[in-house]
Amino acid sequence: MRVGVALIAGAIILLGARQALAAGITVSAEDVTTASGGAVEVTISGHSEPLIGALGIDVRFDQTLLTPHSCQSPIAICNTSVEPGLLRLVSVSLKGFSGDITFATIIFEAIGPAGSTALIDVDVTTLSDTIGVDLLDQVSVTDGSVTIDSQAPLTPPGDANCDSTLTAADSLAVIADLGGVYEAGCFALADVNCDGKVNVADALTILRAIGGLPLDLPPGCTAIA
């Protein structure tokens, strides 16, 4: 009888440990609101207790409502043009990463009408630790959404200072943030050349756009005005 009780107790402990592991990795997208014709920042973030060595995330969205403008990630390669309505993140790390994680910051342009909502469907396709042990059964995923609201402020791509207009002040905000003078409130929106990072080249591109000069942007990167 004591052996049976011990086995049951052991099974309960093992089940509890597995449940704890299952809650150890989270990936979620934000619920955000923007105006039709505006830009919006959607962050894919989460938390992991075990070290992550390999990661793949597919982000699906309604291409009739949203157009991806750029994607920044401190840990992954981000492809905004896998196919219409699909954005993909891939990452590998021998050292691994864990704790609170920002997987990506995606800038979408809202091309749909006011009153519509686009689902941000997050699918973790690959997840393993640093020695290749699969962790997919331990991840909890939460989808997000972008609501297009006529009452929301219009935020154009490049609007680094969040004042709903694109001016030389946005270029200044980028340079000031890069130099540590002050933080640009919408810094991620300043990735106007769609290379996955914000730098002096973006500040220059903003100035060229304001001055009406031609912009040398890569395919799939929406022009700013």
N, C-alpha and C positions, 0 to 999 in steps of 0.2 A: 504493500500500500504506500509506504514512504517513497519507494522508487517511482511509483506512478505519479504521486504528487510532485516529486522533484522534476519528472519529465514534463508535466503540465506547466509547472512554474517556469522551467527553462524555455518551453515553447512560448509562453507569454512574454518572457523577457526578450526573446529573439524577435517576436512580432513587434514589440515596442521599439526595439532597436531599428528594425526595418522601417517602421513608420516614421521614426525620427530622421532616418536618412532620407526618406521620401520628401520630407519637408525641408531638407537641407539645401536645395537649389531652387531658386525662383527666377523667372524671366517674365517681365510684364511691360506692356506699352501703356502710355498715358491716354487719358481722355481729355481732349483739348477742343477749343472753339476758335474759329477764325471767320473773317468776312469773305464773301465770294470775290475772287480775284486777288486775295491776299496770300501771304506766306505764313506758315505755321511750323513750329518746332515740335517734333514728337521724339521723346526720349525712350529708348528701349533699355531698361535697367533691371537689376535684380541682385541676388545674393547667393553665394555658394559657400558651404562649409568645406567640402573637399576641394582640392586643387583641380582646376580645369586645365587639361592639356590640349584638347582639340574641341573645336566648337563650330557648328554650322547652324545658322538661323535663316529661315525664309520668312519674309514679311510680304504678305499679300494685301492688296488694296484695290479699290474700284478706280480704274483708270479713267472712267468718265467723270469722276468727281475730283480726283487728285492727280497731280503730276509731281514726281520726285525732282527736286531741284538739286540737292546735294546731300551727302551723307558723311558724317565724321565719326570715327571710332578710334579710341586710344588703344584698342587691343586687336582689332580685326580689319581685314580688307572688306570694303563695302562696295558692292556692285549695284548701281541703281537701274541698270538696263539689261538684266538677265532676259526678260521678256516683258511685254506689256502687263502691268499690274503686279510685277514681282520684283522684289529687292532682296539681295542675298548678302549675308555676313559669313565670313569664314576666318578662322583663327587657329593657329597652333602655337604652343609655348612649351619648351622643355622644362622651364622652371615652374610653369603653371601660374594661375591667378585665382584668387578667392576673395572672400569678404564681400563688401558692397561693390558692385560692378556697374559701370555705365558701358553697355555693349555698343550703343550707337546713338547719335543724335541726327535725326533725319529732318530735313527741311522739305515740306511739301508746299506746292502752290494749289490753292483751292480753285478749281475751274468749274465746279458744279454750282447749281443755283442755291440761293438761300433757302433754308428749311430742310436741306438734305444732310444725311449723316453717312460717312464712309467708315466701315469697319477696318481696323488695322489688325489683320489676322496674323498672329505670331506662331510659327511652327519651328520647334527645335528639331533639326534633322540629324545632327551629329553632336554627341557629348560624351567625352571620355576623360579619364584622369591622365596624369603625365606618363603612365606606363601602359596606356591603351585599354584600361578596363572601362567597359561601357557604363555610362551613368544615366542613360536616357530614362530609365524607370524611376529615377530619383528626382526628376524635374517637375515643377508645377508652373504652368504657363497661364498668363492672364492677357487676353486681347485688349486692345484699346480702340479708340474711335476719334474721328475728326468731325465735329458738328459745324456746318456752315450756317452762320447766323448773320442776318442783315444788320443787326445791332452791334456786332463786334467791330473793333477798330481795324481798318485796312492796314496791314503791315506788308510792305513790298519787300522782295528779296534785296538784301544789302542794307536794310534799315537797322544798322548796328546800334543806334541809340534809341530805338523803339518809339519814335515820334510820329510814325505813320507816313513819313515823307522821305524821299531819297535826296540828300543834299551833301555838300562837302563836309558837313558836321559828322556824317556817318564815316567818312574816310578818316577824319580826325579821331573819332571814337575808336576805330580799329587800331590806329597807331598808338593812341594813348593806352589802350588795353595791353597791347603787345609790349609796350615800354614800362608797364607797371604803374602808370600815372593814375589811372582810374579804370574801373570796370565798365565795359560797354554792356548795357542791359540786354541787348539782343545780339551778342557776339556771334553766335552760331549762324545767324542769318547773313553774316558778312562773307560767307564762303561763296562768293559770286562766280568764281571760275571753276567751281565744282571739283576741286582736287582733294577734298576730304580734310582740309585744314584751312585755318584763317591766318593770313600773313600779309606782308606789305604788298604783295602782288594783288591781293583783293582790294586793298585801299586804293591802289592805282587804277584798278579796273572800275571801281565806283566813280572815281574822278573822271575817267574817260567817258563813262556812260553819261554822266551829268553834262559833260562838255560836248556830247553828241559825236564823239570820235568812234571809229570802228573798233569792235571788240573781237579779239581772237579767242573764242571760247570753244571748248571741245564738243564733239557731237553729243547731243542729249542734254547739254547744259542750256537752260533757258536764258535768253538775253534779258538784261535789266534795262530800265529806262529812267 
